[in-house]
Amino acid sequence: MNADLATGASRATEGLSGVGGAFTMCIIAFSVVFLVLGGLTGVIYGIKHIADGIARGAK
């Protein structure tokens, strides 16, 4: 493994230690979860809208 890479990774994770790092990771995790849930909600409403259009066209 490259020593420079290991040093860079170590420096990147230094800022994520302690309470501040835990809070940062918590905010990132919740943001990702709510973005995914919002996307799934959009897909559900999109499918519902398309199905309503198909049902109207079939009449």
C-alpha contacts under 8 A as a table, 3 or more apart, distances in Angstrom:
res1	aa1	res2	aa2	distance
1	M	5	L	7.57
1	M	6	A	7.48
2	N	5	L	5.32
2	N	6	A	6.49
3	A	6	A	5.13
3	A	7	T	6.18
4	D	7	T	5.11
4	D	8	G	6.15
5	L	8	G	5.09
5	L	9	A	6.17
6	A	9	A	5.13
6	A	10	S	6.10
7	T	10	S	5.04
7	T	11	R	6.24
8	G	11	R	5.12
8	G	12	A	6.15
9	A	12	A	5.00
9	A	13	T	6.32
10	S	13	T	5.38
10	S	14	E	6.25
11	R	14	E	5.12
11	R	15	G	7.45
12	A	15	G	6.42
12	A	16	L	7.77
13	T	16	L	5.21
13	T	17	S	7.00
14	E	17	S	5.79
15	G	21	G	6.29
16	L	20	G	6.87
16	L	21	G	3.64
16	L	22	A	6.68
16	L	24	T	7.36
16	L	25	M	7.64
17	S	20	G	6.94
17	S	21	G	4.83
17	S	22	A	6.94
18	G	21	G	5.43
18	G	22	A	6.34
19	V	22	A	5.04
19	V	23	F	6.10
20	G	23	F	5.10
20	G	24	T	6.15
21	G	24	T	4.99
21	G	25	M	6.15
22	A	25	M	5.16
22	A	26	C	6.07
23	F	26	C	4.98
23	F	27	I	6.22
24	T	27	I	5.22
24	T	28	I	6.26
25	M	28	I	5.07
25	M	29	A	6.04
26	C	29	A	5.14
26	C	30	F	6.13
27	I	30	F	5.28
27	I	31	S	6.03
28	I	31	S	5.12
28	I	32	V	6.24
29	A	32	V	5.24
29	A	33	V	6.24
30	F	33	V	5.05
30	F	34	F	6.13
31	S	34	F	5.31
31	S	35	L	6.07
32	V	35	L	5.11
32	V	36	V	6.18
33	V	36	V	5.24
33	V	37	L	6.20
34	F	37	L	4.94
34	F	38	G	5.96
35	L	38	G	5.08
35	L	39	G	6.16
36	V	39	G	5.05
36	V	40	L	6.20
37	L	40	L	5.10
37	L	41	T	6.13
38	G	41	T	5.04
38	G	42	G	6.24
39	G	42	G	5.04
39	G	43	V	6.29
40	L	43	V	5.02
40	L	44	I	6.20
41	T	44	I	5.09
41	T	45	Y	6.23
42	G	45	Y	5.22
42	G	46	G	5.98
43	V	46	G	4.97
43	V	47	I	6.13
44	I	47	I	5.24
44	I	48	K	6.20
45	Y	48	K	4.96
45	Y	49	H	6.07
46	G	49	H	5.07
46	G	50	I	6.20
47	I	50	I	5.09
47	I	51	A	6.03
48	K	51	A	5.08
48	K	52	D	6.15
49	H	52	D	5.16
49	H	53	G	6.33
50	I	53	G	5.08
50	I	54	I	6.25
51	A	54	I	5.06
51	A	55	A	6.09
52	D	55	A	5.06
52	D	56	R	6.20
53	G	56	R	5.20
53	G	57	G	6.26
54	I	57	G	5.08
54	I	58	A	6.26
55	A	58	A	5.20
55	A	59	K	6.78
56	R	59	K	5.60
